[in-house]
Amino acid sequence: MKRRTFLLGAAATGGCAVVPRDPDLGALYQYRSAVDPALRRPLVTLPGTLGSRLRQGVDGPFLWGGPGRLSEDPATPEGFRRLALPIGRGDEPLSALTDGVHVDGVLREANASVFGGVVQQQVYSGLVEALNAGGYEFSRTEAEERARQGENPGSLEFPYDWRRDIVEAAQALDAFIERKARQIERVRRARYGRAPAAARLRFDFVAHSMGTLVLRWWLMHGAADLPAGGGLPALTWAGARRAACVVFVAPPNLGSISAFESLVNGRSLGPLQPVYPPALLGTHPSLFQLMPRDRHGRLRRGGLDGPAAATFDAEAWDAMGWSLLDPGQAAGLATLMPDVSDPAERRRRAKAHVARALDRAARVHAALDRPGTPPSTDLFLVVGTGLDTPATAVLDETGAVAVRGVEEGDGVVLRASALSDERQGGRDPDGPRRPIRYRTTLLLPGEHVELTRNPVFTDNLLYWLRDQPRIRVAG
């Protein structure tokens, strides 16, 4: 019977392979435009690391995501300082180390300078096009986005400074949601004569990469910070009261060894692109918070079969000369602290910065790793697969670090990290193996950023947002 069915199928298609077409999102979801616009839930998108444009002041030069080049040149002292965050005396909170950088929207396309010309690459423009095809109203150009600021009634992007602390971004998201709720009520009442009360309005969210961690913190803790005296904030699900449907795309829930490797060795985004040295990246608290957990043994001594090494011990960073504490980065420290003439004092301040960043990262991880799912929010997860992804780094006796092991993932985030799978590194956890419950998990072959414009993902995304029946009370 199975053979007969196969032959009939082959005969019906003339023996040729059938190549399915991409879904016509506009046709599939056009009827959703009939939903009462006064009552439609607003949608908020959150980009990942590097996914927000940054500029010096409101109208100053672009540090990141500008029209002519992707970033300032870190090889120049001025570019180095602008891309880095300040290093303080060592006794102030990291949140106090501000530099006047202004967030200037989500990065739709990246413009890289190559041989004097500009090469454009899609970043989040594909996601925006798919959402608009499904009946949303995201601005299509930067000029349109600026013209509509303060008026968009329900298709919203939340850019943030991806160099900074995840909790800071979550606090900014909390203020953003409260401000937009009041604005949406005001605009819709003026436009349609009615609207849900701002205090009762619930939102849908689509978050990618680091943006998923910002969103998860907000769902779990709202605007709460880590307690000043140590410990963790209460798990209140304060943000989840505002969230109806949440889609997490390629979340580094359990971190990425690439973040640690970048802190130690620096990073380049490709051939002919600038190199961002360890002393620059070591000023960014977010990179420490994107590191993997020590309990999963992602850093090994001597070889892939060697013993696990700690990555959250500031004394180890000092002894190994990692990141800001690399003796080869002395010139970078002088650039970062031009007002400090004593090299020993610069190193002391750098060590204090690393120690604070590590302590805060470990506590952020502990707060995010607590098991639980919001009681009245539908969670959806998209996991990238099919690509060799950096998984394990090896530490030699000199302190040098190199990625040697790869596992299944999207090229950036491991499948196991996105799934919050605690069964890594030979562990058999006492608690939940996967501490977050999702309504649906989509395992999708694809690269980390390209997942956001994959037609299978975008069709599922619009179905979840527009058609999926809600199991829980979701707005």
Number of C-alpha atoms within 10 A of each C-alpha: 6 6 8 9 10 11 13 12 13 14 11 10 11 10 11 10 8 9 6 6 7 10 12 14 20 15 10 14 17 13 11 16 12 8 11 9 17 19 14 18 20 21 24 17 23 24 28 24 16 19 26 21 24 28 22 18 14 13 9 11 13 24 22 25 25 20 14 15 20 23 23 21 19 19 13 11 14 13 14 22 19 23 25 19 22 19 22 18 13 16 10 12 12 22 11 9 14 12 14 11 19 18 20 23 19 24 23 22 19 24 21 21 17 12 8 7 11 15 15 15 12 15 20 22 18 19 23 23 18 23 22 17 19 26 20 18 17 19 20 13 11 14 9 11 15 12 12 13 10 12 14 19 23 24 19 20 18 19 23 29 20 25 18 20 22 27 24 20 25 26 18 17 22 22 14 12 20 15 12 21 24 14 18 24 21 19 20 20 15 11 13 12 10 15 19 18 13 17 11 10 24 21 21 22 21 23 24 27 23 27 29 25 28 26 28 23 27 24 25 24 25 24 19 20 16 16 11 8 6 10 12 16 15 14 16 14 19 19 21 26 21 24 23 24 26 28 24 24 27 34 28 26 25 25 26 25 23 23 20 26 24 20 24 26 19 18 18 13 9 8 8 11 15 17 15 21 22 23 28 25 26 27 27 24 24 25 27 25 28 23 26 27 21 15 14 16 22 27 29 21 18 16 16 18 9 13 12 20 19 16 19 21 13 20 12 14 22 19 12 20 18 26 28 29 25 21 15 14 18 16 13 21 24 17 18 24 20 10 9 14 10 11 14 10 13 24 19 14 22 26 20 18 26 28 19 18 24 22 16 22 23 19 18 22 19 13 19 19 15 14 13 15 17 18 12 18 24 24 21 19 19 24 26 27 23 16 20 16 22 23 25 24 25 24 21 13 9 9 17 15 22 16 19 15 15 15 18 17 27 26 21 22 31 31 25 21 21 24 24 21 17 21 14 16 13 10 12 11 12 7 10 15 16 16 16 17 16 16 16 13 15 14 16 18 15 19 20 22 21 15 24 26 20 18 18 14 19 23 20 15 22 19 16 20 21 14 12 12 10 16 10 13 10 18 18
